[in-house]
Amino acid sequence: MKRITLFLALAGLMFAAPMASAFEMDSMTDAERSAFRAEVRAYLLENPEVILEAIKVLEDRQAQQQQLDDATLLQVNANDIFNDGYSYIGGNPDGDITIVEFSDYRCPYCRRAHPEVAELLKSDGNIKFIYKEYPILGDASLTSAKFAIATMMVEGPEAYKKVSDALMELRGEPSAEALKGIADEFGLDGAEIALAMTSDEVSTIIDKNHALGQRLRITGTPSFIFGDQFLRGYVPLEDMRKVVEELRASKE
Protein backbone atom coordinates (compact mmCIF):
# COMPACT_ATOMS: atom_id res chain seq x y z
CA MET A 1 0.00 0.00 0.00
CA LYS A 2 2.83 2.40 0.81
CA ARG A 3 4.43 1.78 -2.58
CA ILE A 4 1.11 2.34 -4.38
CA THR A 5 0.70 5.65 -2.58
CA LEU A 6 4.19 6.58 -3.67
CA PHE A 7 3.29 5.67 -7.27
CA LEU A 8 0.34 8.03 -7.20
CA ALA A 9 2.25 10.85 -5.57
CA LEU A 10 5.02 10.59 -8.13
CA ALA A 11 2.53 10.47 -10.95
CA GLY A 12 1.00 13.66 -9.73
CA LEU A 13 4.38 15.33 -9.53
CA MET A 14 5.47 14.07 -12.93
CA PHE A 15 2.44 15.27 -14.84
CA ALA A 16 0.98 18.09 -12.79
CA ALA A 17 4.22 20.05 -12.51
CA PRO A 18 4.88 20.52 -16.27
CA MET A 19 1.27 21.41 -17.03
CA ALA A 20 1.06 23.80 -14.11
CA SER A 21 3.36 26.11 -16.05
CA ALA A 22 0.73 26.35 -18.81
CA PHE A 23 -2.29 26.86 -16.57
CA GLU A 24 -3.29 26.94 -12.90
CA MET A 25 -4.75 23.66 -11.66
CA ASP A 26 -7.13 25.51 -9.38
CA SER A 27 -8.60 27.40 -12.31
CA MET A 28 -9.67 24.20 -14.11
CA THR A 29 -13.31 23.36 -14.37
CA ASP A 30 -14.57 20.06 -13.02
CA ALA A 31 -14.78 18.71 -16.55
CA GLU A 32 -11.24 19.82 -17.36
CA ARG A 33 -9.95 18.31 -14.13
CA SER A 34 -11.68 14.99 -14.87
CA ALA A 35 -10.27 14.95 -18.39
CA PHE A 36 -6.79 15.68 -17.09
CA ARG A 37 -6.96 12.86 -14.56
CA ALA A 38 -8.23 10.47 -17.20
CA GLU A 39 -5.34 11.42 -19.49
CA VAL A 40 -2.80 10.86 -16.71
CA ARG A 41 -4.33 7.51 -15.84
CA ALA A 42 -4.31 6.38 -19.45
CA TYR A 43 -0.67 7.37 -19.87
CA LEU A 44 0.39 5.55 -16.73
CA LEU A 45 -1.43 2.40 -17.75
CA GLU A 46 0.30 2.48 -21.12
CA ASN A 47 3.71 3.40 -19.69
CA PRO A 48 4.00 1.94 -16.13
CA GLU A 49 7.80 1.82 -16.43
CA VAL A 50 7.83 5.62 -16.10
CA ILE A 51 6.67 5.35 -12.50
CA LEU A 52 9.35 2.78 -11.69
CA GLU A 53 11.98 5.08 -13.18
CA ALA A 54 10.72 7.99 -11.12
CA ILE A 55 10.70 5.89 -7.94
CA LYS A 56 14.30 4.87 -8.57
CA VAL A 57 15.31 8.52 -8.93
CA LEU A 58 13.46 9.40 -5.72
CA GLU A 59 15.03 6.51 -3.77
CA ASP A 60 18.50 7.49 -5.00
CA ARG A 61 17.94 11.07 -3.87
CA GLN A 62 16.69 9.91 -0.48
CA ALA A 63 19.73 7.65 -0.07
CA GLN A 64 22.06 10.52 -0.95
CA GLN A 65 20.32 12.79 1.55
CA GLN A 66 20.57 10.11 4.25
CA GLN A 67 24.30 9.83 3.62
CA LEU A 68 24.67 13.60 3.94
CA ASP A 69 22.63 13.60 7.16
CA ASP A 70 24.64 10.70 8.60
CA ALA A 71 27.93 12.39 7.69
CA THR A 72 26.85 15.51 9.57
CA LEU A 73 25.77 13.48 12.61
CA LEU A 74 29.10 11.66 12.67
CA GLN A 75 31.08 14.86 12.38
CA VAL A 76 29.17 16.65 15.14
CA ASN A 77 29.34 13.67 17.53
CA ALA A 78 32.78 12.33 16.56
CA ASN A 79 34.40 12.80 19.97
CA ASP A 80 31.63 10.95 21.83
CA ILE A 81 31.61 8.19 19.22
CA PHE A 82 35.34 7.51 18.93
CA ASN A 83 36.92 8.95 22.09
CA ASP A 84 34.49 8.68 25.00
CA GLY A 85 37.17 7.27 27.33
CA TYR A 86 35.10 4.38 28.70
CA SER A 87 33.92 2.15 25.83
CA TYR A 88 35.73 -1.12 25.21
CA ILE A 89 38.33 -0.99 22.42
CA GLY A 90 39.26 -4.26 20.74
CA GLY A 91 40.82 -5.48 17.55
CA ASN A 92 43.87 -3.42 16.60
CA PRO A 93 43.84 -0.08 18.50
CA ASP A 94 46.08 1.33 15.75
CA GLY A 95 44.04 -0.09 12.88
CA ASP A 96 43.49 1.90 9.71
CA ILE A 97 39.71 1.33 9.86
CA THR A 98 37.51 1.96 12.90
CA ILE A 99 34.26 0.08 13.49
CA VAL A 100 31.83 1.11 16.23
CA GLU A 101 28.98 -1.16 17.28
CA PHE A 102 25.94 -0.23 19.38
CA SER A 103 24.71 -3.52 20.80
CA ASP A 104 22.30 -5.14 23.25
CA TYR A 105 23.07 -8.53 24.81
CA ARG A 106 19.43 -9.64 24.55
CA CYS A 107 19.10 -8.76 20.87
CA PRO A 108 18.95 -11.86 18.60
CA TYR A 109 20.59 -10.05 15.69
CA CYS A 110 23.37 -8.77 17.94
CA ARG A 111 24.03 -12.36 18.98
CA ARG A 112 24.06 -13.37 15.35
CA ALA A 113 26.49 -10.59 14.46
CA HIS A 114 28.79 -11.20 17.43
CA PRO A 115 30.82 -14.16 16.07
CA GLU A 116 30.94 -12.59 12.62
CA VAL A 117 32.40 -9.36 13.98
CA ALA A 118 34.93 -11.46 15.91
CA GLU A 119 35.87 -13.32 12.73
CA LEU A 120 36.25 -10.04 10.84
CA LEU A 121 38.62 -8.65 13.47
CA LYS A 122 40.60 -11.90 13.63
CA SER A 123 40.95 -12.35 9.87
CA ASP A 124 41.73 -8.72 9.08
CA GLY A 125 44.06 -7.67 11.89
CA ASN A 126 44.00 -3.97 11.01
CA ILE A 127 40.62 -2.86 12.38
CA LYS A 128 40.02 -0.87 15.54
CA PHE A 129 36.76 -1.96 17.20
CA ILE A 130 34.75 0.13 19.68
CA TYR A 131 31.85 -1.50 21.51
CA LYS A 132 29.02 0.67 22.86
CA GLU A 133 26.75 -0.79 25.51
CA TYR A 134 23.27 0.11 24.27
CA PRO A 135 20.61 -1.72 26.33
CA ILE A 136 17.17 -0.99 24.90
CA LEU A 137 15.28 -4.27 25.31
CA GLY A 138 14.19 -4.10 28.92
CA ASP A 139 15.48 -4.88 32.38
CA ALA A 140 17.48 -7.96 31.39
CA SER A 141 19.36 -5.89 28.80
CA LEU A 142 20.05 -3.18 31.35
CA THR A 143 21.29 -5.66 33.97
CA SER A 144 23.63 -7.32 31.48
CA ALA A 145 25.06 -3.99 30.35
CA LYS A 146 25.61 -2.85 33.93
CA PHE A 147 27.43 -6.08 34.73
CA ALA A 148 29.71 -5.70 31.72
CA ILE A 149 30.51 -2.05 32.44
CA ALA A 150 31.10 -2.79 36.12
CA THR A 151 33.48 -5.59 35.11
CA MET A 152 35.44 -3.13 32.99
CA MET A 153 35.70 -0.73 35.93
CA VAL A 154 36.70 -3.37 38.48
CA GLU A 155 38.72 -5.88 36.45
CA GLY A 156 39.78 -4.12 33.24
CA PRO A 157 39.28 -4.62 29.48
CA GLU A 158 40.50 -8.22 29.21
CA ALA A 159 37.99 -9.37 31.80
CA TYR A 160 35.34 -7.24 30.14
CA LYS A 161 35.87 -9.02 26.82
CA LYS A 162 35.43 -12.44 28.44
CA VAL A 163 32.31 -11.34 30.29
CA SER A 164 30.87 -9.65 27.19
CA ASP A 165 31.30 -12.83 25.17
CA ALA A 166 29.68 -14.87 27.94
CA LEU A 167 26.71 -12.50 28.15
CA MET A 168 26.16 -12.84 24.41
CA GLU A 169 25.98 -16.61 24.83
CA LEU A 170 23.86 -16.56 28.00
CA ARG A 171 20.56 -18.28 27.21
CA GLY A 172 18.77 -17.76 30.50
CA GLU A 173 18.04 -14.60 32.45
CA PRO A 174 20.97 -12.56 33.82
CA SER A 175 20.04 -13.36 37.41
CA ALA A 176 22.37 -12.63 40.31
CA GLU A 177 23.24 -16.33 40.39
CA ALA A 178 23.97 -16.44 36.66
CA LEU A 179 26.17 -13.35 36.80
CA LYS A 180 28.04 -14.72 39.81
CA GLY A 181 28.62 -17.90 37.83
CA ILE A 182 30.17 -15.91 34.99
CA ALA A 183 32.41 -14.03 37.41
CA ASP A 184 33.50 -17.25 39.11
CA GLU A 185 34.21 -18.91 35.75
CA PHE A 186 36.81 -16.28 34.94
CA GLY A 187 38.15 -15.85 38.48
CA LEU A 188 36.71 -12.36 38.92
CA ASP A 189 35.58 -10.57 42.07
CA GLY A 190 31.83 -11.04 41.67
CA ALA A 191 30.96 -9.22 44.89
CA GLU A 192 32.94 -6.12 43.89
CA ILE A 193 31.45 -6.16 40.41
CA ALA A 194 27.93 -6.47 41.84
CA LEU A 195 28.60 -3.45 44.05
CA ALA A 196 29.94 -1.43 41.12
CA MET A 197 26.78 -2.22 39.13
CA THR A 198 24.83 0.02 41.51
CA SER A 199 27.16 2.98 41.14
CA ASP A 200 26.24 6.31 39.57
CA GLU A 201 29.22 5.96 37.25
CA VAL A 202 27.78 2.87 35.57
CA SER A 203 24.36 4.51 35.20
CA THR A 204 25.97 7.63 33.76
CA ILE A 205 27.80 5.65 31.09
CA ILE A 206 24.57 3.99 29.97
CA ASP A 207 22.74 7.33 30.00
CA LYS A 208 25.47 8.87 27.85
CA ASN A 209 25.30 6.01 25.36
CA HIS A 210 21.52 6.34 25.15
CA ALA A 211 21.79 10.09 24.61
CA LEU A 212 24.41 9.57 21.90
CA GLY A 213 22.26 6.94 20.21
CA GLN A 214 19.29 9.29 20.19
CA ARG A 215 21.36 12.06 18.63
CA LEU A 216 22.52 9.59 15.97
CA ARG A 217 18.92 8.45 15.41
CA ILE A 218 19.74 4.85 16.38
CA THR A 219 16.46 3.04 16.98
CA GLY A 220 17.58 -0.58 16.95
CA THR A 221 20.49 -2.92 17.47
CA PRO A 222 22.93 -3.80 16.19
CA SER A 223 23.90 -0.50 14.61
CA PHE A 224 27.37 -0.01 13.16
CA ILE A 225 29.59 2.85 12.17
CA PHE A 226 32.23 1.83 9.64
CA GLY A 227 34.68 4.68 9.30
CA ASP A 228 32.50 7.55 8.11
CA GLN A 229 29.28 5.70 7.34
CA PHE A 230 26.36 4.09 9.15
CA LEU A 231 25.23 0.51 8.71
CA ARG A 232 21.94 0.24 10.55
CA GLY A 233 20.90 -3.29 11.44
CA TYR A 234 22.50 -6.71 11.05
CA VAL A 235 25.20 -6.93 8.38
CA PRO A 236 26.54 -10.33 7.19
CA LEU A 237 30.26 -10.95 7.45
CA GLU A 238 30.95 -10.79 3.70
CA ASP A 239 29.13 -7.48 3.42
CA MET A 240 31.20 -6.09 6.29
CA ARG A 241 34.36 -7.18 4.49
CA LYS A 242 33.22 -5.42 1.33
CA VAL A 243 32.59 -2.18 3.23
CA VAL A 244 36.06 -2.38 4.79
CA GLU A 245 37.60 -2.91 1.35
CA GLU A 246 35.72 0.07 -0.06
CA LEU A 247 36.81 2.27 2.84
CA ARG A 248 40.45 1.33 2.33
CA ALA A 249 40.18 1.90 -1.42
CA SER A 250 38.71 5.36 -0.83
CA LYS A 251 41.82 6.30 1.17
CA GLU A 252 44.24 5.40 -1.63
ABEGO torsion letter per residue (X at the ends): XAAAAAAAAAAAAAAAAAAAAABBAAABBAAAAAAAAAAAAAAAAABAAAAAAAAAAAAAAAAAAAAAAAAAAAAAAAAAAAAAGABBBBEBAABABBBBBBBBAABAAAAAAAAAAAAAAAAAGABBBBBBBBBAAEAAAAAAAAAAAAAAAAAEAAAAAAAAAAAAABABBBBAAAAAAAAAAAGBBAAAAAAAAABAAAAAAAAAAAAAAAAAGBABOBBBBBEABBBBEBBBAAAAAAAAAAAAAAAX
